[in-house]
Amino acid sequence: MALIVQKYGGTSVGSVERIQAVAQRVYKTVKAGNSIVVVVSAMGKTTDGLVKLATEISPNPNRREMDMLLSTGEQVTIALLSMALQELGQPAISMTGAQVGIVTEAEYSRARILHIETTRLTRHINAGKVVVVAGFQGTSSAGEMEITTLGRGGSDTSAVAIAAALRADFCEIYTDVPGILTTDPRLVAEAQLMDAITCDEMLELASLGAKVLHPRAVEIARNYGVPLVVRSSWTDQPGTWVTSAKPQGRSLINLEIARPVDHVEFDTDQAKVALLRVPDKPGVAARLFGEISRQKVDVDLIIQSVHEGNSNDIAFTVTTPILKRAEAVATAIAPALRSQSNPKFDEAEVMVEHNIAKVSIAGAGMIGRPGVAAKMFATLAEAGVNIQMISTSEVKVSCVVDAAECDRAVLALRTAFEIEAGEQGAGSRREFLTPNSSLLTPHSPPPVRGVALDLNQARLAIRQLPDRPGMAAKLFGLLAQHNISVDMIIQSQRCRVIDGVPRRDIAFTVSRIDGESAKKMLTQVAAELGWGEVVLDSAIAKVSIVGAGMVGQPGIAAKMFEALAQQQINIQMIATSEIKISCVVAQEQGVKALQAIHAAFELAGSEKFVVPA
């Protein structure tokens, strides 16, 4: 007999008929000999309707009262589903987040789970009842017992957290698609269903806008080794398994906020090649990395910065043994790029830098926790370490620094994040488990698992930032204080000396709803901190590919850039991590970019998926 947590989203319980169908599915699972906890969302568009009512009363409703209001939606569903199960002869009881013992931070509308008191829950399970739990909600740990909500995707988070707390055999997420697809089926009908995907890959896709799972739910699954399966509530298809590693013995206290960093990594066998002042036009990146691929040069980090005028910089890192080959490729292609340059601008040139190192912090949910990257930058600044390049992802933040400063950087980061030297963390090779605890046979997955499009980002560029330790810490520390999460971060490779101070531009992306407030806040402190103009662009889209199999395959980036070039789509920014490549393009070209990249990697299947209304 297995202990299973099932979660049903709003469309799955959107009507009385759908609730009765869910009850039948739950009843069938119980009769197969399993114990079941069911977590549900509000019916259909109930939450949207409640938000509309609130805004009719107040244009800026109080956040406490909004949590009180929105928490009622799930309470309707749990009562109706419990009744439906009882009509089938199955003992069931409905419970709110407070009744089930979900204790959260005292943060309205975006609370994180601290712990779950499972005593009452376990008693009902042992009595043979199906416990139907209201997702998306909990109560604060303070004596006031305030109702809190977990924010967007909160029911996913509730379900996986309950599965972790109960040490359930697995957690089933039922939704309106048959599993996890290679892209949004609303944009590419031939998107292909995946049998399995790792938590790291799913974290990246979820943070990039894949709405089938919320990043916080995947983060909990990754940290506590909860096997997840995403299935359609409309069919009996097997769905997609999100494979979790063997749990690392984490405490269930401070469940969502404890220890965001698992370990610190470093690589001193690195060098950097930069092409400065390349033309800002479609096809440049494709041409450069196409040649790099043909010469079998394996590239690690890639960044393309944003610049004024008609040129920008592209930089990439390689391992030291292949530096000469990489430099030769860049030097050979530079004249071809120069011939296309606007004669008003300086010619493209190649810059090579030896003696660099990459230091990284690894964990889960980096982008969703703005304070983590800011703490890394502040730690390096306090150690007197200057940052040359930055790479961000949901599972890792990496900085390129001078090799002579690597040991000092690593020691400072280990101390700041309380990581013992040699401690094995989530970034190491781990054993991934199926729900039956059988070890998956290592295999070579397709290099690209999925393509994602985020149309809800804005880009901020800060001109002439002083190039010295501590500037990134101040900048991203300010954003973290205002709870603004940052995604892509690009430092320009060109350095200008103004009044004796070396300066670089820095650009980064944030959620579009944070764009104006971030610009206003950063503009207010610009003079005090010594940086120049703050420029906001909200008309952008970010298209990304994700896949653990990209490591060691230099042609992947080239293929992505070539797909965009063939559609005459200009790349405005590039940023990469080990398992992700992201490009910023014009907003109106976002959907075309996604479709072109999906086709280039031949990810389409033979079946067309239609998402139920």
N, C-alpha and C positions, 0 to 999 in steps of 0.2 A: 504494500500500500504506500502511495506517495502523498506527500503534503504539497499541494499545488496552490499558487496564488494566480488568479485570473483577473485581468483588467479589461473592462469594456468601455470604449469611448462613447462620445455623445451620439454619433450616428448609429452605433450599435444598439443603443437604448432609446432611439428617437421617437418611438411610438409604443402604444400598448402591445401591438403585434410583435414589435421587435423585442420588447422586454419579455414577452412570453416565449419567444424563440431562444433568447438567452437563458431563460429558466430551464428550458428543455435541454440545452447544451450542458448546463451545470448539473442538472439531474442525471443525465447520462454519464457524466464524468464521475459523480459520486457512486452510481450503481456499479461502475467498473472497479470500485474498491478504494477510491481516493478520498482524502480529506481536502476540503476546498474552502479557501477564503476568496471572496469576490470583491473587487474594488471597482466602483463605477463613477462615471462622470455625470454631469447634468444632462438631461434629455435634449438631444438636438441642439437647437439654437437658444436654449433657455438662458444661458449665461449672457449671450448678446442682448436678449430681451431685457434682462435685469440691468445691464449696463445702460441701455437706452432709457429705462425708467429713471435711473439715477441722474443721468445728464439732463433729463427734462425737469428735474427738481433743482439741480445745481450744476453749473458749468464746471465746477472743480470740487467734486464731492469729497468729503472727509474719508481718508483711507480706512480708518477703523470701521466706519459705518458701511463702506463698500465691502469689507470682508464679512461683516455681519450679513449683508444682503446677499452677496454671491455664494456664501456657504449654504444658503437655503436650496439652491438648485440641485445639489447632489442628494440632499435629504429627501426630496421627492422621489428620486430614482431608487434609493435604497429601500424605502418603504414599499414601493410598488413591486420591486423585484423580490423582496422577501415574501410579500403576499402571493406572488405568482408561484414561488417555490412551495409555499405551504399548500396551495391549491393542488399541486402535484403529489402531495403527501410527503414532501421532504421538509423536515424540521429546519427552520432558518430564523435568523435574527438580524435585524438591521442595527448598525451602530455608526454614530458620527465619529469624526476624527477625535473629538474629546473623549468620547466613551471608549474608543479602542485604545486610547493612551498614547496618541501621537503628540509629543511635546516638541515645540519649536522655539526658535528665537522670537523675541517680542518685536518682530518686524512685520507691519501690515503689508499685504499684497505681494510680498516676495520672501516670506520666511523660509529658513532652512531647518530641516529636522535635526533635533538634538538627540533624542532617543525615543524608543517606543516601549511602553509598559505592556508586556505581553501576557500578564497573568490572566486577565479577564478573557482575552482573546483565546488563549490556550484552553481555558476551562470550557468554553462553548464548543471548541473544536473537539475536545475529548468527549463531550456529551453527544457527539454525532450531528451537530448542527452545521449548516452552511452559514458562515458569518459574512454578511453583506456590508461592506465598509464604504463610507462616503470618502471619495478621493479628494485631493486638492486642498485639504484643510487639516488643521490641528489646533492646539491651544498653546499659549505662551507658557513658559516655565515659571513665570512670576505667580504670586499668590492670587492675582486678579482673575486668572483663568480666561484671558482674552482669546476670542476666536481669531485665528490667523489663517490666511490662505498662502499657498506655496507658489503662486504665480503661474504663468503659462506652462502647460504640460504637467501640472501638479498631480494629476491622477496617475500618470506614469510613475512619477517620483514616489507617490504614496505606495503604489503596488510593489515596486522593487524594494523599497525600504522595509515594508512589512515582510517580504520574502526573506530579506537579509536577517531581520530580527528574529523571525521564526525558524531560520535555517531551513527554509523550504527546499524541496528537491528541485523545483524550477518555477519560473514565473512566465505565464502566457499573457501576451499583450494582444488583445483582439481589436482590430481596426477595420477600415473600409477598403483596404488593399490586401492582396494575398500574402504579403510579406514585405521584405525590403527589396526594392527594385534598384536597378542601375542608375535611374534618374526619376524625376517627377513624371508619372504617366500622363499628367495633364499637358505636359509640354512635348513628350515623346511617347506616343501610344504604344510603340514596340519596346518600351523599357523591359529589361529582362529580370526575372525573379532570381534572386540568389538563394542557394541552399544554406549557406553559412557565411558569416562575416565575423572578424575579430572585434572585440570591444574598442580597441584603439581606432580601427577604421570607422566603426559606427559612431564613435565620439566625434570624429572629424566631420563625417557627413551630417550628423545631427546639428552640430554647431554651425554648419554651412547652410542650414535651412531645410534639411530633409525632415519633414514634420512627422514622420511615422513614429519616431521616438524622441523624447526630450533629452538633451545632453545630461541633465542632472540624473535622470534615471539610469542612463548608461554608465555614468560615473560611479554610482552606487554599486551597480552590477560588477563593474571592473574591480572596485576596491574590496568587495566582499565575496567575489567568486560566485555570483548568482547567475546560473544559466538562464538565458532569456530566449523566448521564441515569439516571433511576431506572426500572427495568423489573421486571416479574414474571418470576421464573424458571420459572413454570408455563405461561406463554403466550408468544406472539410479538407481543404488542401493542407499539406504539412507545414507550409510557411518557411520562415528563415530563422535559423538559430544564430544568436549572438553569443559567441563562445567566450567564456570567462576563464581566467587563469585560476590556478589553485590559490585559495585565499591566503593572505599573508598574516593572518592572526590579528587583524585589527580589532580594537575595542568597538563595541556598539554604542558607547557613550560618545556624545558629540559626533553623531553619525555622519552628518554632511559637512562639518566644519573642521574636523580634526585632520591635521597633517596633509596639506595639499601636495606636498613634495615628497616623493618616495626616495629619490636618490639624486646624487650629483654625478655628472659624467664629464670627461674631458678628453680631448684629442689634440695632441701636439704635432701630429704628422700632417699639417695643413699648410697650404699656401693660397694666395689670392691673386686672381687675374681680373683686371678691370679694363673695360673699353670705355673711354671717356668721349663725350660729345659725339655719340652716334646719332644718325638721323631719327627723328621721332615720326616714323611712318610704318605702315603695315609691312611685314615680311623681314624686318631687320633681325629680330630675335630668331625667327625660323631659319634664316640663312646662317647665322652664327652657330646655333646649336645643332643645325643639320650637319654642318662640317665637323663640329666637335664629335657628334655621334659617329660619323663615317670614320673618324680617326680613333674610335674606341676609347675616347677620353671620358672617364666616369666623373661626373660633377656632383658635388655635395650641395651646398647652398647656392641659390641663384637669387639675385635681387636686381630689379630695374627701378631706379629712382625716378621721381618726378621733378622736372626742371622747367624754368622759364624758357621761352623761345622754342626753337624747333629741334632741339637735341636733348638727349638725356644720357645717363650712364648705365651700363650693364656690368655687374661684377659677379664672379662665381668663385667658389673655393674647390680645390682639388687636393688629393694627397700628394705629398712631396715627391715621391718617385716618378709621378707622371707630369710634374710641373713643366718640364722643358717641352714636352709634346703639346701641352695645353697652351703654353706661351707661343709656340710656333704656329698653332692654328689661329690664335687671335691675331698675331702679327701678319699672317698671310692674308687674312680676310679684311683687315683694317683698310688697305688701299681701296678695296671695292666699296667699302662703306663711305670712304672719303669722297669718291667720285660722285656719290649721290648727295653729298652734303650741300647745304646752302653756302655759297661762298662768303656770305657775311659772317659766318660762324667759324670759330677755330676748327682745325682739322681734327678728326678722330685720332686718338692715340691709345697705346696699350701701356698699362701700368701693372707691374708685378710686385707683389710684396711677399717676402719670405718671412720666416720666423713668427708665424701667427699660431694661435691655438683657438680651439672652440671649446667653450665651457657651457654646460647645459644643466638645467634642472628638469626633472621628469616627474610626472604625476598625472592627475586627471582633472579636467575642468579648468585649465589654466585661463582660457579666454573669459570664461564666466566668472572668474574671481579676479577683478582688476587689481587687488592688492598684492597678488603673488608676483607678477612681473615687476611691479613697482618696488617691491621688497628686494628682488634680485638686483635691480639697477642701483638701488640705494646702498645695498651691501657692497657691490663692486666699487661704488663711488667712495664709500668710507675706507675701503682698502686701497684707494688711489689707483684703481684700474680703469683705464679709458676703454670705452666700447667702440669698436670699429664697424661691426655689422650686427644686426639683430634678426633672428628668425623666431616666429611664434607659431604655435599650434595648440590644440586642445590638450596634448599630452607632453609637450616639451617647449621650453623657451631656451634658445641658444644665443650666445653672444660670442663674436669673434674678438679676441683681445691679443695683445702682444704676447708672444710665447714666454718671454722672461717674466711675465706677470701671472702665468697660468697657475702655478702652485699657490700663490697668494690668493688668487681668485677662488680656487677650489676650496681651500681651507676656510676662507671667509664665508662661502656659501654653505658649506657643511655645518659650520657653527650657527649661522643664522637660521637655517631650516632644521637644526637638530638631527643631522644625519651622521651616523657613525661611519668612519672610514671603512671601506670594503663592504658596506652593507648592501645586500642585493635588493634591488627595487624593481618597480614595474617595467622599467625599460629593458631589463635583461631578457634573455630568451627564457620563456616560461612554458609550462605544460598547460595546454588548453583542454578543458574537460567538457564532455557532453553531459546531459542530464543523468546518464547512467554511470557517470564517473569513469568512463572508458577513455583512454588517452587517444586523442586524434593522431593519426599517422601524419608525420611531417610531409608536406607536399609543396609544390611550387604553385601558388595561386596566380590567377591572371594578374599582370602588373597593375592594371587599373580596375578597381572594383566598381567605382561609381563616379558620376559627374553631378555636381551641384551648382545651383545658381542662387545667388543672394542679391535681390533687388532692393534691399532695405538698408543699404550702407551709404555712408557719406565719407568723403576724404577731406582731411585737414592737412595743410602743409604749413610749416613754420619756416620762414626764411631766415638765414643767417644766424643759426643757433651757435653759440660759442662751443668750439670743439675741445672740451675739457671734461675730466671726470666730474660726475654729479649732475650734469645738465639733463640727461635722460631720466635720472632719478627724480629731479624736481618736476619735470614735465609730467611724467606718468604717475608720480605721487599725487600731484594736484588732481589729475583725472580720477585716480582711485578714491581720493577723498570725497569726490562728488559721485561716486559709484558708477563711473562711466567705463565700460569695458572697451578695450582696444583690441583690434584684430591684427591686421597687417601693419608692420612697422618697417619703414625703409629710411635708411640714412644715405644721403648722397655721398658719392665717392670723391667728387670734386671739392676741393677745399679752397676757400678764398680768405685771404688775409686782409682784414679791414681794421684800420687803426691799430695795427700790430697784433690783432687777435685773430687766430685761425677760426673760420666759421664754416659750417655745413648746413644744408637744408635737411629737414626731416619731415616725412609724411607718414600718416597712419590713417586707418579706417576705423570708424565707430558706427554704431547703429544710427540710422538717419534721424530718429527722434531725439538723439543726443547731440546732433551736429551743431545746431544754432547755439545751444547753451554752452557747449564746449568751446566754440569759437569766441563767444562773449567772455567767458571766464579767462581763456588764455590771452585774449587781447588786453584785458585789464591788467595783467601782470607782465606783459611783454617788455615794457620799458624798465620795470624793476629788475627783471631777470636778464635783460640785455639781449633779447632776441628781436627779430624784425617782424614783418607783416605775417598775420595769420590768415590763410586763404581757405575758404570752404567750398567744396564742390559736391553737391547732392545728386548730380545727374550721372551717377556711375553704377556699374554692376560688377559683381565679383563672380567669376566662374572658376571652378576648381575641379581637379581630379584627385582621387584618393585611392591608395592601394599600397599594402605592405610589400607587394612584389616589385615596386619601383626601384628599390635599393639595388644598385649595381647594374642598372640598365640605362645607359646614357641616351638612348634614342627616345625615351618617353617624353621628355620635355620638348625635344625637337618636333615630335609628331603633334603635340598639342599646339605649339606655336605655328606649325605649318598649316594645321586645320584652320586656325584663325586668319592666317595670311591669305589662304585661298578664298576666303570670304571677304577680303579687304577690311578686316577688323583690326584696328590699331590697338596695340597693348600699351596701356598707360603706366602700369606698375606690374612687377613680378615679385613674388615671394614664395619661398619653398621651405619645406621641412622634409624629414626622411620619407614620410608617407603622403605628402600633399604638395601640389603645385597650384598656386592661385594667380590669376591674372585679373587686373582691373581693366574694364573696357567701358565704352560709352553705354549709358543706360539703355538707349534704344536698340543697341546691338546685343543685349544680354541673352535673349532667348535664342537668337540665331547662333550666337557663340556656343551655347550649351548644345544645341542640336548638331552643330558641325563637329564638336569634339566627341560627342557620343557616337556619331557615325564613324569618325576617324579611328576610334578604338574598337569598332565592330562589336559594340555592346548590345545591339538590338537583338531581341528574340523573335520567334516566329509568331508569337501570340500577341494580340492587341489587348491592353487592359483598359477597361472602362471603369472609372471610379464612380460608385453609386452616388446619386444625388442626395 
